[in-house]
């Protein structure tokens, strides 16, 4: 269900029927949300309503202890909503040889290193892999409640999850696009499968 299309006065009622929150890719998060309002020139277009809506959805989902999966922008806004910040533009903020965005986005990939002993390493069963990429922003300062689960070769944060997982609901976010990857890739389908299992458990 696409919450963006729901009338404002019906949002809470509709969200009551949901069993998980998927935060997808999209436009840049407005820099004013993370203390960099002066630096909007290096961003693309904004969707202020979407920013506000997703802030509300994240807060409500966490209060309900609902499973959350963030993808690309989804990881970024999840981090910002919890108090973290973003790099406004990777190419001009970081001296990196890793291409995080290409003209041919369908064939744009880079390597990631999965850190040991975390939710992503448990789900995927791998310590490294190749992922799709199509972004010019990324996590700068990670929110206090989160920890890094995976990084690219230039140190960009590629996945986050709870720092303290005790009594916490399912939550994982990735900077790449699992939905655009081969389902045999262990950094694709296994993430979606675990998310759906968590949603089913929440429903029951």
C-alpha positions as CSV (number, residue, x, y, z in Angstrom):
1,X,0.0,0.0,0.0
2,X,1.4,3.4,-1.0
3,X,0.8,5.7,2.0
4,X,1.7,8.8,-0.1
5,X,-1.6,8.5,-1.9
6,X,-3.8,8.2,1.2
7,X,-5.8,11.2,2.3
8,X,-4.2,12.9,5.4
9,X,-7.3,12.4,7.5
10,X,-7.2,8.7,6.8
11,X,-3.5,8.0,7.3
12,X,-3.7,6.7,10.8
13,X,-6.7,4.5,10.2
14,X,-5.0,2.9,7.1
15,X,-1.7,2.5,8.9
16,X,-3.5,0.5,11.5
17,X,-4.0,-2.2,8.9
18,X,-0.3,-2.4,8.0
19,X,2.1,-5.0,9.3
20,X,5.5,-3.4,8.2
21,X,7.0,-0.3,6.9
22,X,9.0,-0.2,3.6
23,X,10.9,3.1,3.0
24,X,11.8,3.2,-0.7
25,X,14.1,5.2,-2.9
26,X,13.3,8.7,-4.3
27,X,14.2,12.4,-4.1
28,X,16.8,13.9,-1.8
29,X,15.9,14.4,1.9
30,X,15.7,18.2,2.5
31,X,19.0,19.2,4.1
32,X,17.2,21.5,6.6
33,X,16.1,18.2,8.2
34,X,19.7,17.5,9.3
35,X,21.1,21.0,9.9
36,X,22.4,21.7,6.4
37,X,19.8,24.0,5.1
38,X,22.5,26.3,3.7
39,X,23.6,23.6,1.4
40,X,20.6,22.9,-0.9
41,X,22.3,23.9,-4.1
42,X,24.1,20.6,-4.4
43,X,20.8,18.6,-4.0
44,X,18.2,17.5,-6.5
45,X,14.5,18.2,-6.2
46,X,12.7,17.9,-2.8
47,X,9.4,16.5,-1.8
48,X,8.6,18.2,1.5
49,X,5.3,16.3,2.0
50,X,7.1,13.0,1.6
51,X,9.7,14.0,4.1
52,X,7.1,14.9,6.7
53,X,5.0,11.8,5.9
54,X,7.9,9.4,6.3
55,X,9.1,11.1,9.5
56,X,5.6,10.5,10.9
57,X,5.5,6.9,9.6
58,X,8.9,6.1,11.1
59,X,7.9,7.5,14.5
60,X,4.5,5.7,14.5
61,X,6.0,2.4,13.2
62,X,8.6,2.4,16.0
63,X,5.9,3.1,18.6
64,X,4.1,0.1,17.3
65,X,7.3,-2.0,17.2
66,X,6.6,-2.6,13.5
67,X,9.2,-4.2,11.2
68,X,11.1,-1.6,9.1
69,X,13.1,-1.9,5.9
70,X,14.8,1.1,4.3
71,X,16.1,1.1,0.7
72,X,18.4,3.9,-0.7
73,X,16.6,7.1,0.3
74,X,14.8,4.9,2.9
75,X,18.1,4.3,4.7
76,X,18.9,8.0,4.5
77,X,15.6,9.3,5.9
78,X,15.6,6.7,8.6
79,X,19.0,7.9,9.8
80,X,17.9,11.5,9.6
81,X,14.6,10.8,11.4
82,X,16.7,9.3,14.3
83,X,19.1,12.3,14.6
84,X,21.8,11.5,12.0
85,X,23.1,13.5,9.1
86,X,23.9,13.0,5.4
87,X,26.6,13.9,3.0
88,X,24.9,16.3,0.7
89,X,26.9,15.2,-2.4
90,X,29.3,12.2,-2.3
91,X,31.5,13.3,-5.3
92,X,32.2,16.7,-3.9
93,X,32.3,15.7,-0.2
94,X,34.5,12.6,-0.4
95,X,37.6,11.8,-2.5
96,X,36.4,8.4,-3.7
97,X,37.2,6.2,-6.7
98,X,33.9,4.2,-6.1
99,X,31.1,5.2,-8.4
100,X,27.9,5.4,-6.4
101,X,25.9,6.7,-9.3
102,X,26.2,6.1,-13.0
103,X,24.4,7.3,-16.1
104,X,23.5,3.6,-16.8
105,X,22.0,3.0,-13.4
106,X,20.7,-0.4,-14.4
107,X,24.3,-1.6,-14.7
108,X,25.9,0.4,-11.9
109,X,27.4,-1.8,-9.2
110,X,30.2,-1.8,-6.6
111,X,31.5,-4.0,-3.9
112,X,30.4,-3.9,-0.3
113,X,31.9,-5.4,2.9
114,X,29.5,-6.9,5.3
115,X,30.7,-6.5,8.9
116,X,30.6,-9.6,11.1
117,X,28.1,-10.5,13.8
118,X,25.2,-8.4,12.8
119,X,21.7,-8.8,11.4
120,X,22.8,-8.4,7.8
121,X,25.6,-11.0,8.1
122,X,23.1,-13.4,9.7
123,X,20.5,-12.8,6.9
124,X,23.0,-13.0,4.0
125,X,25.6,-15.4,5.2
126,X,28.3,-13.5,3.3
127,X,31.1,-11.2,4.2
128,X,31.2,-9.3,0.9
129,X,29.3,-9.0,-2.4
130,X,28.4,-6.7,-5.3
131,X,25.3,-4.5,-5.2
132,X,23.5,-2.1,-7.4
133,X,24.0,1.6,-6.7
134,X,22.3,4.8,-7.7
135,X,22.7,7.6,-5.2
136,X,24.8,10.8,-4.7
137,X,24.0,11.2,-0.9
138,X,24.8,8.9,2.0
139,X,25.0,8.7,5.7
140,X,27.5,11.1,7.2
141,X,27.0,10.9,11.0
142,X,25.1,7.8,11.9
143,X,22.2,8.2,14.4
144,X,23.1,7.2,18.0
145,X,20.7,4.3,18.1
146,X,22.1,2.7,14.9
147,X,25.3,0.9,14.0
148,X,27.0,0.2,10.7
149,X,26.3,-3.2,9.1
150,X,28.1,-2.9,5.8
151,X,30.4,-0.4,4.0
152,X,31.7,0.2,0.5
153,X,35.5,0.3,-0.3
154,X,35.6,4.0,0.3
155,X,34.0,3.8,3.7
156,X,30.5,4.9,2.7
157,X,27.9,3.4,5.0
158,X,25.9,0.9,3.0
159,X,23.7,-0.7,5.6
160,X,22.6,0.1,9.2
161,X,20.6,-1.6,11.9
162,X,20.0,-1.3,15.7
163,X,23.0,-0.8,17.8
164,X,21.3,-2.5,20.7
165,X,19.0,-5.2,19.3
166,X,17.7,-6.4,22.7
167,X,13.8,-6.2,22.7
168,X,13.9,-4.3,19.4
169,X,11.7,-5.0,16.4
170,X,13.1,-6.0,13.0
171,X,14.9,-3.1,11.4
172,X,17.5,-3.0,8.6
173,X,18.3,-0.4,5.9
174,X,20.6,-0.7,2.9
175,X,21.9,1.9,0.5
176,X,21.6,-0.3,-2.5
177,X,18.6,-1.6,-4.4
178,X,17.9,-5.3,-3.6
179,X,14.8,-5.1,-5.8
180,X,17.0,-4.4,-8.9
181,X,19.4,-7.3,-8.2
182,X,19.4,-11.0,-9.2
183,X,17.4,-12.8,-6.5
184,X,20.2,-15.3,-6.2
185,X,22.4,-12.6,-4.8
186,X,22.6,-13.1,-1.1
187,X,22.3,-9.3,-0.6
188,X,18.9,-9.2,-2.4
189,X,16.2,-11.8,-1.9
190,X,17.2,-13.0,1.6
191,X,16.7,-9.4,2.9
192,X,13.2,-9.2,1.4
193,X,12.3,-12.7,2.7
194,X,13.4,-11.9,6.3
195,X,11.4,-8.6,6.1
196,X,8.3,-10.5,5.0
197,X,8.8,-13.1,7.7
198,X,9.0,-10.2,10.3
199,X,5.8,-8.7,8.9
200,X,4.0,-12.0,9.2
201,X,5.2,-12.4,12.8
202,X,4.0,-8.8,13.6
203,X,0.6,-9.7,12.1
204,X,0.2,-12.7,14.3
